[in-house]
């Protein structure tokens, strides 16, 4: 086919919709309307004389032809994007952009960043604090630190396990001193329980602790672990704390872990497009992160 006939706009629309499996998210990414995305894809399907998507009521899936075309387009667009980034990049100093979960950034990474700067004074860290997955395309971070309750891999990326996420009840000494004694897990029902994102975490912990009746489901519902930790420190209730994120508070006695029962509920991961092809600044940061998490894993072994 002559290159002048290549439907580049339609291919770009299809590539975005295929990656997201969503016409609306493709529209957001390309700053056009959803109708424009749909029109471009219909024109591309007409051009190819075959469907590229299977359209369900509330979702779409790729056909076999769509899968083949998407695989090639992602590789080609990423290669073009990477070359253009190299050609226009003129950094005055070494910078590595890292996408991080908000709670992990606030409670674990930021308190440790001075350690990285002391070891690598010539490398600056740019943190993108965002719970959404990053696709490592042009202008996006080169590395990501992610929590996942179940997933161990993500499309078109490489992921390396860093540490488990272990939850256990935590509360402030002041709250414990002014409240009911905690002799057994069931006594927590007399306290306000702080819930993170949903109420399933406490249900899992009570089940693991052998409390299977009258489990409370009420209490403040907070957006993430950092807010839950802060509320617990202020004495607002008992949080189900990620032991990695509350280590300093437990060590210093600012928080109390009243029971031995813990629940493992996921893991932290180091994610990149290719962990073997990182830039030198990103490689330095990745190696430092591995060492920091190795030390954190030794701490977590005390609770397993």
Helices and strands as residue ranges (DSSP letters): G 3-5, H 8-20, H 23-30, H 34-48, E 53-55, E 60-62, H 64-88, E 94-100, H 102-104, I 105-109, G 110-112, H 113-119, E 123-129, E 143-148, E 158-170, H 173-178, G 185-190, E 193-196, H 200-208, E 221-222, H 225-233, E 238-242, H 247-252, E 263-272, H 280-300, G 301-303
